[in-house]
Amino acid sequence: MKTALLDILVCPECSGKLALTVLAEVQGEVETGTLQCGSCERSFPISRSIPRFVPVDSYQTSFGFQWNEFRKTQLDSHTGLPLSRDRFCFSTGWALDDLAGRLVLDVGCGAGRFAEVTLGAGAELVALDYSSAVDACRQNLGAHPRLNVVQGDIYRLPFRKGVFDDVYCLGVLQHTPDVKGAFLSLPAQLRPGGRLGVDFYAQHPLNFFWPKYWLRPFTKRLSQESLFKLVKLMVRFLLPISLVIGRVPVLGRRLRYAIPVANHEPDFPLSASQVREWAVLNTYDMLAPAHDHPQSAPTVLGWLREAGLTNYEVFRKGHLIARGARPPSSRPS
C-alpha cells in the first residue's frame, strides 16, 4: 500500500479517519501494518501490501479460487489479443486517451484484466475486490507506481465519497446478493462530473433454457475442488461437441449454449489451447457463483435515475450495459 492512499481511505463502518501503523515497508510501500479508525477504534490489517477491510471471502469465495487459479488467462498481455481492452472501451464508452492522470476505481477487479488496461492508459487506479482475487491482481500487476489494490466490500466501500474521476464495475454486479444496493453504492464515489460504467447479465426469456441456471442450484453446493474437477471433465468431453455445434452456419452460435460448457471459439480469435483454458475458466464461472441475478433495462434505468445521474444510457449488446455521470454541481449522498 502506498501511503498516499491514506488520503482517500476511511473506515468502512463509520467513515472515520484511519491512522496508519507501519510494521514493514518494501521499496516505499507498506508491506504489513494496520489501519485503525480514530472514531470506532476498529482495526484493519495490511498484508502483502494490500489493506484488507473484509474478514473472509464469504459469498465471493469461488471467485477468489477462480482468479488465483486462472491468474493470467484473461489478461491481454497473456492472450496477445485486445479482448479486455475492447470490452472495457465498449462497456464504459470511454476513450483510453482520456484516462491519463485521472483517479479511477475498479470495483470487482478480479485478477486485474481491466486494471491492466486502465493502467496502460495512464490512469491512477485503485483496484478493489471482495475476494482473495486481490492477491492475483497484485501478483499480475506488481508494484505499479499508479496502482493500489484494496480488499473491501462493495456495500461498505472504504473510501471518502466524491473523490474518483471514474468508476467502473464489469462482470460483477449480478453476482452480489443485493444487486440494486451494490449498484447504488457506486455513484457516491464519483466527484461532480465523474463517470460511471457498469454491466450486468441481461434478463431474457431464453435464460430459462440455459443449462447453467438449472445446474447451478446443485453445482454451487459443491466444494471448489470438487466442482473444479467436475468442470475439467465436462470440458474434456463436452467442449468437442460444442465446437462442432458452434461451427454450424447461422444457428451454431446459439445452439452451442445447449451444451453446458463455455465455448468462445465463435467469439474470439483464440488458439485451440486458449479455447480450452477459457472453457474451463468460464464454465467454472457459470456454475460456481452463490448469486447470479440478471437484470432488465427498465430496472437499471430506474436505478440510474434514483442515483441522480445524468447523461445516462442503458442498452444490451451481449451484456446489459449502463453508463452515466454525476451532475457537475452535485454533492455526495
C-alpha positions as a Markdown table, in Angstrom:
| # | Residue | x | y | z |
|---|---|---|---|---|
| 1 | Met | 0.0 | 0.0 | 0.0 |
| 2 | Lys | 1.3 | 3.4 | -0.9 |
| 3 | Thr | 1.0 | 5.9 | 2.0 |
| 4 | Ala | -0.7 | 8.4 | -0.3 |
| 5 | Leu | -3.8 | 6.1 | -0.4 |
| 6 | Leu | -4.5 | 7.1 | 3.2 |
| 7 | Asp | -5.7 | 10.4 | 1.9 |
| 8 | Ile | -8.9 | 8.8 | 0.5 |
| 9 | Leu | -9.3 | 5.8 | 2.8 |
| 10 | Val | -11.9 | 5.8 | 5.6 |
| 11 | Cys | -13.3 | 3.3 | 8.0 |
| 12 | Pro | -15.9 | 1.3 | 6.0 |
| 13 | Glu | -18.1 | 1.0 | 9.1 |
| 14 | Cys | -18.3 | 4.6 | 10.3 |
| 15 | Ser | -16.4 | 6.7 | 7.7 |
| 16 | Gly | -13.9 | 7.7 | 10.4 |
| 17 | Lys | -10.4 | 8.8 | 9.8 |
| 18 | Leu | -7.8 | 6.0 | 9.7 |
| 19 | Ala | -4.4 | 6.0 | 11.3 |
| 20 | Leu | -1.6 | 4.0 | 9.8 |
| 21 | Thr | 0.9 | 1.9 | 11.7 |
| 22 | Val | 3.7 | 0.5 | 9.5 |
| 23 | Leu | 5.2 | -2.8 | 10.5 |
| 24 | Ala | 7.2 | -3.5 | 7.4 |
| 25 | Glu | 8.0 | -1.4 | 4.3 |
| 26 | Val | 9.4 | -2.6 | 1.0 |
| 27 | Gln | 10.6 | -0.2 | -1.7 |
| 28 | Gly | 8.5 | 2.6 | -0.4 |
| 29 | Glu | 5.3 | 0.6 | 0.0 |
| 30 | Val | 3.7 | -0.6 | 3.2 |
| 31 | Glu | 4.1 | -4.4 | 3.1 |
| 32 | Thr | 2.5 | -5.1 | 6.5 |
| 33 | Gly | 0.8 | -2.9 | 9.0 |
| 34 | Thr | -2.6 | -1.8 | 10.4 |
| 35 | Leu | -5.2 | 0.9 | 9.8 |
| 36 | Gln | -7.1 | 1.9 | 12.9 |
| 37 | Cys | -10.2 | 4.1 | 13.0 |
| 38 | Gly | -10.0 | 7.0 | 15.3 |
| 39 | Ser | -13.8 | 7.1 | 15.8 |
| 40 | Cys | -15.0 | 3.5 | 16.3 |
| 41 | Glu | -11.5 | 2.1 | 17.0 |
| 42 | Arg | -11.9 | -0.8 | 14.6 |
| 43 | Ser | -8.6 | -2.1 | 13.2 |
| 44 | Phe | -7.9 | -3.4 | 9.7 |
| 45 | Pro | -4.7 | -5.3 | 8.6 |
| 46 | Ile | -2.4 | -4.6 | 5.8 |
| 47 | Ser | -0.8 | -7.8 | 4.5 |
| 48 | Arg | 1.2 | -8.4 | 1.3 |
| 49 | Ser | 0.8 | -4.7 | 0.6 |
| 50 | Ile | -3.0 | -4.9 | 0.5 |
| 51 | Pro | -5.3 | -3.2 | 3.1 |
| 52 | Arg | -7.9 | -5.7 | 4.0 |
| 53 | Phe | -11.4 | -4.5 | 5.1 |
| 54 | Val | -13.2 | -7.8 | 5.0 |
| 55 | Pro | -12.6 | -10.8 | 7.3 |
| 56 | Val | -13.4 | -13.7 | 5.0 |
| 57 | Asp | -14.4 | -14.3 | 1.3 |
| 58 | Ser | -18.0 | -15.3 | 2.2 |
| 59 | Tyr | -20.2 | -15.4 | -1.0 |
| 60 | Gln | -17.2 | -14.5 | -3.1 |
| 61 | Thr | -15.1 | -17.4 | -2.1 |
| 62 | Ser | -15.4 | -19.1 | -5.5 |
| 63 | Phe | -14.1 | -16.0 | -7.3 |
| 64 | Gly | -11.0 | -15.9 | -5.1 |
| 65 | Phe | -10.3 | -19.5 | -6.0 |
| 66 | Gln | -11.1 | -18.9 | -9.7 |
| 67 | Trp | -8.9 | -15.8 | -10.2 |
| 68 | Asn | -5.9 | -17.3 | -8.4 |
| 69 | Glu | -6.2 | -20.5 | -10.4 |
| 70 | Phe | -6.6 | -18.6 | -13.7 |
| 71 | Arg | -4.5 | -15.6 | -12.8 |
| 72 | Lys | -3.3 | -14.7 | -16.3 |
| 73 | Thr | -5.9 | -16.2 | -18.5 |
| 74 | Gln | -7.9 | -13.1 | -19.5 |
| 75 | Leu | -5.0 | -10.6 | -19.4 |
| 76 | Asp | -4.4 | -9.0 | -22.8 |
| 77 | Ser | -0.7 | -9.3 | -22.1 |
| 78 | His | -1.2 | -13.1 | -21.8 |
| 79 | Thr | -3.5 | -13.7 | -24.7 |
| 80 | Gly | -1.8 | -11.3 | -27.1 |
| 81 | Leu | -5.2 | -10.1 | -28.1 |
| 82 | Pro | -7.0 | -6.8 | -27.1 |
| 83 | Leu | -10.1 | -8.7 | -25.7 |
| 84 | Ser | -10.1 | -6.9 | -22.3 |
| 85 | Arg | -9.3 | -3.6 | -23.8 |
| 86 | Asp | -12.1 | -3.9 | -26.4 |
| 87 | Arg | -14.7 | -4.9 | -23.7 |
| 88 | Phe | -13.6 | -2.1 | -21.4 |
| 89 | Cys | -13.9 | 0.6 | -24.1 |
| 90 | Phe | -17.2 | -0.7 | -25.4 |
| 91 | Ser | -18.8 | -1.2 | -22.0 |
| 92 | Thr | -17.7 | 2.2 | -20.5 |
| 93 | Gly | -17.8 | 4.2 | -23.7 |
| 94 | Trp | -14.5 | 5.9 | -22.5 |
| 95 | Ala | -11.6 | 6.7 | -24.8 |
| 96 | Leu | -8.4 | 5.4 | -23.4 |
| 97 | Asp | -6.6 | 8.6 | -24.3 |
| 98 | Asp | -8.9 | 10.4 | -21.8 |
| 99 | Leu | -7.9 | 8.3 | -18.8 |
| 100 | Ala | -4.3 | 9.6 | -18.3 |
| 101 | Gly | -3.9 | 11.2 | -14.9 |
| 102 | Arg | -7.5 | 10.5 | -13.8 |
| 103 | Leu | -8.2 | 8.8 | -10.5 |
| 104 | Val | -10.2 | 5.6 | -11.3 |
| 105 | Leu | -11.9 | 3.0 | -9.2 |
| 106 | Asp | -12.1 | -0.6 | -10.4 |
| 107 | Val | -14.8 | -2.4 | -8.4 |
| 108 | Gly | -14.5 | -6.2 | -8.6 |
| 109 | Cys | -11.1 | -6.1 | -10.2 |
| 110 | Gly | -10.6 | -9.9 | -10.1 |
| 111 | Ala | -7.1 | -10.8 | -11.4 |
| 112 | Gly | -6.8 | -7.4 | -13.0 |
| 113 | Arg | -7.8 | -7.8 | -16.6 |
| 114 | Phe | -9.4 | -4.3 | -16.8 |
| 115 | Ala | -6.9 | -2.8 | -14.3 |
| 116 | Glu | -4.1 | -3.7 | -16.8 |
| 117 | Val | -6.0 | -1.7 | -19.5 |
| 118 | Thr | -6.6 | 1.4 | -17.3 |
| 119 | Leu | -3.0 | 1.4 | -16.0 |
| 120 | Gly | -1.8 | 1.1 | -19.6 |
| 121 | Ala | -3.9 | 4.2 | -20.4 |
| 122 | Gly | -2.1 | 6.3 | -17.7 |
| 123 | Ala | -4.8 | 6.3 | -15.0 |
| 124 | Glu | -4.2 | 6.5 | -11.3 |
| 125 | Leu | -6.0 | 3.3 | -10.3 |
| 126 | Val | -7.5 | 1.8 | -7.1 |
| 127 | Ala | -8.5 | -1.8 | -7.7 |
| 128 | Leu | -10.9 | -3.3 | -5.2 |
| 129 | Asp | -12.3 | -6.8 | -4.8 |
| 130 | Tyr | -14.1 | -8.6 | -2.0 |
| 131 | Ser | -12.3 | -11.9 | -2.5 |
| 132 | Ser | -8.7 | -13.1 | -2.4 |
| 133 | Ala | -8.6 | -12.3 | -6.1 |
| 134 | Val | -6.8 | -9.1 | -4.9 |
| 135 | Asp | -3.7 | -11.3 | -4.4 |
| 136 | Ala | -3.8 | -12.4 | -8.1 |
| 137 | Cys | -4.3 | -8.8 | -9.2 |
| 138 | Arg | -1.3 | -7.6 | -7.1 |
| 139 | Gln | 0.8 | -10.5 | -8.4 |
| 140 | Asn | -0.1 | -9.8 | -12.0 |
| 141 | Leu | 0.4 | -6.1 | -12.0 |
| 142 | Gly | 3.1 | -5.9 | -9.3 |
| 143 | Ala | 4.2 | -2.8 | -7.5 |
| 144 | His | 3.0 | -0.5 | -10.3 |
| 145 | Pro | 3.6 | 3.2 | -9.4 |
| 146 | Arg | 0.0 | 4.1 | -10.2 |
| 147 | Leu | -1.8 | 1.1 | -8.6 |
| 148 | Asn | -3.2 | 0.5 | -5.2 |
| 149 | Val | -5.1 | -2.8 | -4.5 |
| 150 | Val | -7.7 | -2.9 | -1.7 |
| 151 | Gln | -9.7 | -5.8 | -0.4 |
| 152 | Gly | -13.1 | -4.4 | 0.5 |
| 153 | Asp | -16.9 | -4.8 | 0.4 |
| 154 | Ile | -18.9 | -3.1 | -2.3 |
| 155 | Tyr | -21.7 | -2.4 | 0.3 |
| 156 | Arg | -19.2 | -0.7 | 2.6 |
| 157 | Leu | -16.6 | 0.9 | 0.4 |
| 158 | Pro | -13.6 | 2.2 | 2.4 |
| 159 | Phe | -13.2 | 5.5 | 0.5 |
| 160 | Arg | -14.1 | 9.1 | 1.0 |
| 161 | Lys | -17.1 | 10.0 | -1.1 |
| 162 | Gly | -16.8 | 12.1 | -4.2 |
| 163 | Val | -13.1 | 11.6 | -4.9 |
| 164 | Phe | -12.9 | 9.4 | -8.1 |
| 165 | Asp | -13.0 | 10.8 | -11.6 |
| 166 | Asp | -14.3 | 7.5 | -13.0 |
| 167 | Val | -15.7 | 4.3 | -11.5 |
| 168 | Tyr | -16.3 | 1.0 | -13.4 |
| 169 | Cys | -17.7 | -2.3 | -12.4 |
| 170 | Leu | -17.7 | -5.0 | -15.1 |
| 171 | Gly | -18.8 | -8.6 | -14.7 |
| 172 | Val | -19.6 | -8.2 | -11.0 |
| 173 | Leu | -22.9 | -6.8 | -10.0 |
| 174 | Gln | -25.1 | -9.8 | -11.0 |
| 175 | His | -23.0 | -11.9 | -8.6 |
| 176 | Thr | -23.9 | -9.8 | -5.5 |
| 177 | Pro | -26.7 | -10.7 | -3.1 |
| 178 | Asp | -28.4 | -7.3 | -3.5 |
| 179 | Val | -27.7 | -6.0 | -7.0 |
| 180 | Lys | -29.5 | -2.7 | -6.5 |
| 181 | Gly | -27.7 | -2.0 | -3.3 |
| 182 | Ala | -24.4 | -2.8 | -4.9 |
| 183 | Phe | -25.1 | -0.5 | -7.8 |
| 184 | Leu | -26.2 | 2.4 | -5.7 |
| 185 | Ser | -23.0 | 2.3 | -3.7 |
| 186 | Leu | -21.0 | 3.4 | -6.7 |
| 187 | Pro | -22.3 | 6.8 | -7.8 |
| 188 | Ala | -21.4 | 8.4 | -4.4 |
| 189 | Gln | -17.8 | 7.6 | -5.1 |
| 190 | Leu | -17.7 | 10.0 | -8.1 |
| 191 | Arg | -16.6 | 13.6 | -7.9 |
| 192 | Pro | -19.0 | 16.0 | -9.6 |
| 193 | Gly | -18.9 | 15.4 | -13.3 |
| 194 | Gly | -17.3 | 11.9 | -12.7 |
| 195 | Arg | -18.3 | 9.0 | -15.0 |
| 196 | Leu | -19.7 | 5.6 | -14.2 |
| 197 | Gly | -19.7 | 2.5 | -16.4 |
| 198 | Val | -21.2 | -0.9 | -15.4 |
| 199 | Asp | -22.6 | -4.0 | -16.9 |
| 200 | Phe | -24.9 | -6.9 | -15.9 |
| 201 | Tyr | -26.2 | -10.2 | -17.2 |
| 202 | Ala | -29.4 | -9.4 | -19.1 |
| 203 | Gln | -32.8 | -10.8 | -18.3 |
| 204 | His | -34.1 | -12.8 | -21.2 |
| 205 | Pro | -36.9 | -15.4 | -21.5 |
| 206 | Leu | -34.4 | -17.9 | -23.1 |
| 207 | Asn | -32.3 | -17.8 | -19.9 |
| 208 | Phe | -34.7 | -20.4 | -18.6 |
| 209 | Phe | -33.4 | -22.8 | -21.1 |
| 210 | Trp | -29.7 | -22.1 | -20.4 |
| 211 | Pro | -28.3 | -25.2 | -18.7 |
| 212 | Lys | -26.2 | -23.1 | -16.2 |
| 213 | Tyr | -29.4 | -21.9 | -14.5 |
| 214 | Trp | -30.7 | -25.4 | -13.8 |
| 215 | Leu | -27.3 | -26.8 | -12.9 |
| 216 | Arg | -26.2 | -24.0 | -10.6 |
| 217 | Pro | -28.6 | -24.9 | -7.7 |
| 218 | Phe | -26.6 | -28.2 | -7.4 |
| 219 | Thr | -23.1 | -27.2 | -8.5 |
| 220 | Lys | -22.8 | -24.1 | -6.2 |
| 221 | Arg | -23.1 | -26.5 | -3.3 |
| 222 | Leu | -20.0 | -28.5 | -4.3 |
| 223 | Ser | -16.6 | -27.7 | -2.8 |
| 224 | Gln | -14.3 | -25.6 | -5.0 |
| 225 | Glu | -12.0 | -28.6 | -5.6 |
| 226 | Ser | -14.9 | -31.0 | -6.4 |
| 227 | Leu | -16.5 | -28.5 | -8.8 |
| 228 | Phe | -13.2 | -27.8 | -10.5 |
| 229 | Lys | -12.6 | -31.5 | -11.1 |
| 230 | Leu | -16.1 | -31.8 | -12.5 |
| 231 | Val | -15.7 | -28.8 | -14.8 |
| 232 | Lys | -12.4 | -30.2 | -16.2 |
| 233 | Leu | -14.2 | -33.4 | -17.0 |
| 234 | Met | -17.1 | -31.6 | -18.6 |
| 235 | Val | -14.8 | -29.5 | -20.8 |
| 236 | Arg | -12.9 | -32.6 | -21.8 |
| 237 | Phe | -15.9 | -34.5 | -23.0 |
| 238 | Leu | -18.4 | -31.7 | -23.9 |
| 239 | Leu | -16.3 | -29.0 | -25.4 |
| 240 | Pro | -15.6 | -31.0 | -28.6 |
| 241 | Ile | -19.3 | -31.4 | -29.1 |
| 242 | Ser | -19.9 | -27.7 | -28.5 |
| 243 | Leu | -17.2 | -26.9 | -31.0 |
| 244 | Val | -18.8 | -29.0 | -33.7 |
| 245 | Ile | -22.2 | -27.4 | -33.0 |
| 246 | Gly | -20.8 | -23.9 | -32.9 |
| 247 | Arg | -19.4 | -24.3 | -36.4 |
| 248 | Val | -22.9 | -24.9 | -37.9 |
| 249 | Pro | -23.7 | -22.0 | -40.2 |
| 250 | Val | -26.2 | -19.4 | -38.9 |
| 251 | Leu | -27.7 | -21.4 | -35.9 |
| 252 | Gly | -24.5 | -22.8 | -34.4 |
| 253 | Arg | -23.6 | -19.7 | -32.4 |
| 254 | Arg | -26.9 | -20.0 | -30.5 |
| 255 | Leu | -27.2 | -23.8 | -30.4 |
| 256 | Arg | -23.8 | -24.2 | -28.6 |
| 257 | Tyr | -25.5 | -22.7 | -25.5 |
| 258 | Ala | -27.4 | -26.0 | -25.1 |
| 259 | Ile | -24.1 | -27.7 | -24.1 |
| 260 | Pro | -23.2 | -26.7 | -20.5 |
| 261 | Val | -19.6 | -25.6 | -21.2 |
| 262 | Ala | -18.3 | -22.2 | -22.3 |
| 263 | Asn | -17.2 | -22.2 | -25.9 |
| 264 | His | -15.6 | -18.9 | -27.1 |
| 265 | Glu | -14.3 | -20.2 | -30.4 |
| 266 | Pro | -17.0 | -18.3 | -32.4 |
| 267 | Asp | -16.4 | -15.1 | -30.3 |
| 268 | Phe | -12.7 | -14.5 | -30.2 |
| 269 | Pro | -9.6 | -15.5 | -32.3 |
| 270 | Leu | -8.2 | -17.7 | -29.6 |
| 271 | Ser | -5.8 | -20.6 | -30.2 |
| 272 | Ala | -7.1 | -24.1 | -29.5 |
| 273 | Ser | -5.3 | -24.2 | -26.1 |
| 274 | Gln | -6.7 | -20.8 | -25.2 |
| 275 | Val | -10.2 | -22.0 | -26.1 |
| 276 | Arg | -9.8 | -24.9 | -23.7 |
| 277 | Glu | -8.4 | -22.7 | -21.0 |
| 278 | Trp | -11.2 | -20.2 | -21.3 |
| 279 | Ala | -13.7 | -23.0 | -21.4 |
| 280 | Val | -12.5 | -24.3 | -18.0 |
| 281 | Leu | -12.4 | -20.8 | -16.5 |
| 282 | Asn | -15.8 | -19.7 | -17.7 |
| 283 | Thr | -17.6 | -23.0 | -17.2 |
| 284 | Tyr | -16.4 | -22.8 | -13.6 |
| 285 | Asp | -17.5 | -19.1 | -13.6 |
| 286 | Met | -21.0 | -20.2 | -14.8 |
| 287 | Leu | -21.5 | -23.0 | -12.2 |
| 288 | Ala | -19.8 | -21.8 | -9.1 |
| 289 | Pro | -21.2 | -18.4 | -8.0 |
| 290 | Ala | -23.5 | -18.2 | -5.0 |
| 291 | His | -25.5 | -15.5 | -6.8 |
| 292 | Asp | -26.5 | -14.9 | -10.4 |
| 293 | His | -29.1 | -12.2 | -10.8 |
| 294 | Pro | -29.7 | -10.9 | -14.4 |
| 295 | Gln | -31.3 | -7.5 | -14.7 |
| 296 | Ser | -33.7 | -5.8 | -17.1 |
| 297 | Ala | -33.1 | -2.4 | -18.9 |
| 298 | Pro | -36.1 | -0.7 | -17.2 |
| 299 | Thr | -34.9 | -1.8 | -13.8 |
| 300 | Val | -31.4 | -0.4 | -14.4 |
| 301 | Leu | -32.8 | 2.8 | -15.8 |
| 302 | Gly | -34.7 | 3.3 | -12.6 |
| 303 | Trp | -31.6 | 2.9 | -10.6 |
| 304 | Leu | -29.7 | 5.4 | -12.7 |
| 305 | Arg | -32.5 | 7.9 | -12.1 |
| 306 | Glu | -32.7 | 7.2 | -8.4 |
| 307 | Ala | -28.9 | 7.8 | -8.2 |
| 308 | Gly | -29.4 | 11.2 | -9.7 |
| 309 | Leu | -27.1 | 10.5 | -12.6 |
| 310 | Thr | -27.2 | 12.4 | -15.8 |
| 311 | Asn | -26.3 | 11.7 | -19.5 |
| 312 | Tyr | -27.2 | 8.1 | -18.8 |
| 313 | Glu | -28.0 | 5.3 | -21.2 |
| 314 | Val | -28.8 | 1.6 | -20.9 |
| 315 | Phe | -28.6 | -0.9 | -23.8 |
| 316 | Arg | -28.0 | -4.5 | -24.5 |
| 317 | Lys | -25.2 | -5.9 | -26.7 |
| 318 | Gly | -24.2 | -9.2 | -25.1 |
| 319 | His | -24.2 | -7.8 | -21.6 |
| 320 | Leu | -26.7 | -5.2 | -20.4 |
| 321 | Ile | -24.6 | -2.0 | -20.3 |
| 322 | Ala | -25.3 | 1.1 | -18.2 |
| 323 | Arg | -23.4 | 4.4 | -18.3 |
| 324 | Gly | -23.9 | 7.8 | -16.6 |
| 325 | Ala | -22.3 | 10.7 | -14.9 |
| 326 | Arg | -22.7 | 12.7 | -11.7 |
| 327 | Pro | -24.0 | 16.2 | -12.3 |
| 328 | Pro | -21.2 | 18.8 | -12.1 |
| 329 | Ser | -22.8 | 20.6 | -9.2 |
| 330 | Ser | -24.0 | 17.6 | -7.1 |
| 331 | Arg | -22.9 | 16.6 | -3.7 |
| 332 | Pro | -22.0 | 13.1 | -2.5 |
| 333 | Ser | -25.1 | 11.4 | -0.9 |
